[in-house]
């Protein structure tokens, strides 16, 4: 015998002797619930060997080298101050032939020597505690299980015991999957424990267990990661553990009790406790009538019932059915019932009792009112009753008529005058009865005129009727006198009414208006109203092919527009329309025109074979200028591969003005040919022919149909138009005034050069010079950097440092730009750019925030299709001097159509934060606002904005978004588009200007 | 046939083999599991590959004892797993859902998640569908979090909602907090509410070991319901160990109810271990009622270990009433290790009710050490409710340890107490040996005691084995009237 084993043997001997001397029945106390596996203390029972100690009883398994189960009881009397043993003990009491697990057998295994009967449950004496450290009381327990959730439940059991209970506990391992630690001790898949909670009392716990006794059964995975999981997550039933282990628990309890305990789930309602199967239903009954509530419940033994109304117990209502008779209004309320038996209780839902036929009763009477003349006066009454109440307000006892509020609970007199002074009351009625309120007096005090509301700015088109309305209050009668620029209007009959109407308005009617309102007590003058009569952009002429004629947009001074279908053999056909089979952005979705190409040459040079044709004719003394055309098209592999647009201008020969490919994949796409504006002679027709061809000269091909849809033509009518004028009709300058600092607040301006030829461009970033012009907070040293794509092309941080500074100054002068001071820190780049998209970034060269101006000038001569077509600027939009401003100049002598957008919310989709929530876009001509928009989708041009945005390549705004946009046709000149936040809000915004055909 | 083709056939064979295992009611032979036993084209598969593993699985599934079956099946499946993971996966998929499936699932995923986390997550999402199976996510995220918490967070995206996700965030939060508490708490706080609560509870569970006061503060502002109560109680438990005085101030701040009561008990006991007077001061601040009474019991339990005389004196000096009665009963039980002294103290109590309560409690506690002496003493008390309780209480322990001696003793009791004593032990006797119990009952001299004991024993027997009991009754040498009473107990 080794010295170690001798020592262990001695310790054990002492332990056993002490235990035997101290307690005589301790062993039987520890297994009061029975012997789950029928363990015996015979040496041959190698897998089910019973060890009974005063501190616990267990069944030991020599195969798994662990206990099968351990059973013990726990009361607060078992908890003392002994502390935790410093040693584990090899169990030498095992019969010969059993493997005695060594205290070191778990070393390095990664598993704890996990107590089944916890050390903490046996702390009255050191010997009691040490008895729990026999290796026969240990299993290989995952540390997270043992030290976490398992330890918590051990603590819970001690807490339950401290709360005046005796706890009978059985625990063990289960779910072995064959794994062992190196010494051969098996690793269980689960640890389980059953705690039967018996309130302290007289006699043994087992003699006091009933079916109502609380049982907590848990089954916890013996794995990592469960350390902090509450034990409540692993609640199961003793019955489940029996299934897992094959044991039978509670063998020393009556069968009926054992059955009940096996099924118990901690926290769940006890089996046999009441359960409501039919809830009571809400009731409606007449006053004086009766109502019945009933409930159906199941549960063991006798059920008792207790009804409540609004949570107040009804003492005599103690059956499953509650009958209420001779109902009074006081019995209105919510009723519920509690069903009980010895095992528990269940509470029904609360349901209402509504008593009908309650005559009206006034809760709050109307009160007297005193208001100044011209104001509104409101009387209100609050009443209750059933069924529905009706109201009739009266003035001096006479029912009021002609006022829609006179039959509601609140009477409003919108314009109280002396004539309204009276006593008012209200008659409230229903089918049961009626009641009249007390009277309430109305007093109206005399009042001088005051303006309630007046519009700020009115914009109207030439020839339309412009109206302005003022709302005023005050003692009647009120008189009105409208004025323009302070001068009373005498030639307009509406000038002495609240609404001024100017029919057939002209630009001469633009100006500042106000109105003087007068009564016997005085007069007042409204704030100024700015009226701007300006050009309304013409809608494009549109064919959607529901018919062959133009569907909309044909000006009054243009006739024609019927499309026919023809071919080169002289055949003219009625246009055939078919349904759209597939869509594209902007398609009308109803029908389209199909053209069958005939046998013959499809050579482009010969004009193709099949075409669409329409003719537009200006009225007498008028000219027609077609500036753009677009259409949707669809073709197939055997259909036309290209289109050709010919024009027949008056008596001239047909001329090819544009051509391009047609997609041959049966997919719709929108095509916008580029061509020089077509200018007609006075009162002279212009005919367009749109050919389908293949461009390769193949003949004799019988093509399939090709189709077009949604043809749109932009045109201008007028007199005295010249070809040069139409060519000059373009954007020559775009600029933005922004507030910027360093990244990420750098301001970014994007611009696009259309066409195929390079263009000389002047780009400037003004800072100090702005200050000299009176702009406060201007950048002291703006840095200008020009990019194409991600690549930087050129940078300038002071225009005079540029090698071509002299040329910059000259270019600025020739383009009409204000001059930079010599040696100033304003920056500029003069360069020739190929067509494409560019960005110019302006930032603070000093790191300080400030206001700057970024400008792009087109210095090239006017060439059709070779234009500066777009400028967009992203920057902070603030208020006052920090307003985000874009400037644009329309060159030439003809109006130009542009799309201007102010994106705020839409920027969020690009992962930008701090965006301007609701931008207001205002277009100014000089200092005069000409157009305002605070929500693009509310604009009458919403549909046009959508299609124009798509056509211009701009990203789409979400439907109903607060982003702002406008399509305007502007006379040549300088304009500014200003972006501010509604209600003074600030944020990141993007302002964009697009040239439109 | 290329390797892929062979592999596919092998998989099919594995499935077929498992199907055979499942569907056949009789024990399959190892041959039936071999691929060459499959019909048709399956015969081309090399039969030697996995036949041994399939045979082992087949044998394991036939075992009835759940403990042995789990162990054997686990070993067989592990062997298959080590030979061919994909075959093991297919085999596992074919197992019926239940303990066998769960065993295989855990073996398979436990190994897989360490070498191929993404696949393990994907498989678990497909295969671990019950609450019990979802425990695999505890293992996963314990491993992931130990390796790299940030990576573990990213893998949460592959965890389905419900128990799986709860287990994952609990494991992750707990491990992470041990690794880096501030970062872990910051992560927990930004979780959506459904995940924040379990994650925070787990994190606070860990934090409670080192900073229970912070846990109490955080829990009260961030948790609710059972999670709040669990966390508060745990934190107070920890605090009582390190700073009972601080815990005193916390108890009134806890939600009223069970949590507060249990916390009060913990604090009272911890205080009493160091300073009983301070513990009594603490109790005095509690509202009267069960919490206060239980807290006093906790103090007494601790106090009696160090100064039993002082504790006894304190209880004796309490004002008479229910509070003293309860304290006297509790203390008497604690003093029972020295029954003579305890008895003397109990009998010295001036209050009749306190004295009775103490004596009844003492009898039961004493009986756990020396049931014969305790029962004998109880039987000598003046007949009355307290004496009856003391006697039956002591007897209930004696019958546990030595039923024969207890029965013999009952036969010696006078008629005045024999009946109640016999009735109290007869069910326990009948639980283990009903025939012997009834035989003993029929030996009782007193008629009333005899019939009452017979009825008590028979009632238990009927509960446990009604047909056997009724058969016995039919042939028992009992009066007809008694038989009728036993047959129709409700008719009495």
Boltz contact constraints between the chains, C-beta under 6 A:
constraints:
  - contact:
      token1: [A, 25]
      token2: [B, 401]
      max_distance: 6.0
  - contact:
      token1: [A, 28]
      token2: [B, 400]
      max_distance: 6.0
  - contact:
      token1: [A, 28]
      token2: [B, 401]
      max_distance: 6.0
  - contact:
      token1: [A, 76]
      token2: [B, 301]
      max_distance: 6.0
  - contact:
      token1: [A, 77]
      token2: [B, 334]
      max_distance: 6.0
  - contact:
      token1: [A, 80]
      token2: [B, 305]
      max_distance: 6.0
  - contact:
      token1: [A, 81]
      token2: [B, 305]
      max_distance: 6.0
  - contact:
      token1: [A, 159]
      token2: [B, 262]
      max_distance: 6.0
  - contact:
      token1: [A, 162]
      token2: [B, 265]
      max_distance: 6.0
  - contact:
      token1: [A, 162]
      token2: [B, 298]
      max_distance: 6.0
  - contact:
      token1: [A, 163]
      token2: [B, 294]
      max_distance: 6.0
  - contact:
      token1: [A, 164]
      token2: [B, 294]
      max_distance: 6.0
  - contact:
      token1: [A, 175]
      token2: [B, 70]
      max_distance: 6.0
  - contact:
      token1: [A, 176]
      token2: [B, 70]
      max_distance: 6.0
  - contact:
      token1: [A, 176]
      token2: [B, 71]
      max_distance: 6.0
  - contact:
      token1: [A, 177]
      token2: [B, 74]
      max_distance: 6.0
  - contact:
      token1: [A, 177]
      token2: [B, 103]
      max_distance: 6.0
  - contact:
      token1: [A, 177]
      token2: [B, 107]
      max_distance: 6.0
  - contact:
      token1: [A, 178]
      token2: [B, 71]
      max_distance: 6.0
  - contact:
      token1: [A, 178]
      token2: [B, 74]
      max_distance: 6.0
  - contact:
      token1: [A, 178]
      token2: [B, 75]
      max_distance: 6.0
  - contact:
      token1: [A, 202]
      token2: [B, 360]
      max_distance: 6.0
  - contact:
      token1: [A, 202]
      token2: [B, 364]
      max_distance: 6.0
  - contact:
      token1: [A, 202]
      token2: [B, 389]
      max_distance: 6.0
  - contact:
      token1: [A, 202]
      token2: [B, 393]
      max_distance: 6.0
  - contact:
      token1: [A, 203]
      token2: [B, 364]
      max_distance: 6.0
  - contact:
      token1: [A, 203]
      token2: [B, 392]
      max_distance: 6.0
  - contact:
      token1: [A, 203]
      token2: [B, 393]
      max_distance: 6.0
  - contact:
      token1: [A, 203]
      token2: [B, 396]
      max_distance: 6.0
  - contact:
      token1: [A, 204]
      token2: [B, 396]
      max_distance: 6.0
  - contact:
      token1: [A, 204]
      token2: [B, 397]
      max_distance: 6.0
  - contact:
      token1: [A, 204]
      token2: [B, 400]
      max_distance: 6.0
  - contact:
      token1: [A, 207]
      token2: [B, 396]
      max_distance: 6.0
  - contact:
      token1: [A, 221]
      token2: [B, 135]
      max_distance: 6.0
  - contact:
      token1: [A, 223]
      token2: [B, 138]
      max_distance: 6.0
  - contact:
      token1: [A, 223]
      token2: [B, 139]
      max_distance: 6.0
  - contact:
      token1: [A, 224]
      token2: [B, 139]
      max_distance: 6.0
  - contact:
      token1: [A, 224]
      token2: [B, 142]
      max_distance: 6.0
  - contact:
      token1: [A, 225]
      token2: [B, 138]
      max_distance: 6.0
  - contact:
      token1: [A, 225]
      token2: [B, 139]
      max_distance: 6.0
  - contact:
      token1: [A, 225]
      token2: [B, 142]
      max_distance: 6.0
  - contact:
      token1: [A, 225]
      token2: [B, 171]
      max_distance: 6.0
  - contact:
      token1: [A, 226]
      token2: [B, 138]
      max_distance: 6.0
  - contact:
      token1: [A, 227]
      token2: [B, 174]
      max_distance: 6.0
  - contact:
      token1: [A, 228]
      token2: [B, 170]
      max_distance: 6.0
  - contact:
      token1: [A, 228]
      token2: [B, 174]
      max_distance: 6.0
  - contact:
      token1: [A, 228]
      token2: [B, 202]
      max_distance: 6.0
  - contact:
      token1: [A, 228]
      token2: [B, 205]
      max_distance: 6.0
  - contact:
      token1: [A, 229]
      token2: [B, 170]
      max_distance: 6.0
  - contact:
      token1: [A, 230]
      token2: [B, 230]
      max_distance: 6.0
  - contact:
      token1: [A, 244]
      token2: [B, 66]
      max_distance: 6.0
  - contact:
      token1: [A, 246]
      token2: [B, 65]
      max_distance: 6.0
  - contact:
      token1: [A, 246]
      token2: [B, 66]
      max_distance: 6.0
  - contact:
      token1: [A, 252]
      token2: [B, 431]
      max_distance: 6.0
  - contact:
      token1: [A, 254]
      token2: [B, 460]
      max_distance: 6.0
  - contact:
      token1: [A, 254]
      token2: [B, 463]
      max_distance: 6.0
  - contact:
      token1: [A, 255]
      token2: [B, 463]
      max_distance: 6.0
  - contact:
      token1: [A, 255]
      token2: [B, 464]
      max_distance: 6.0
  - contact:
      token1: [A, 256]
      token2: [B, 463]
      max_distance: 6.0
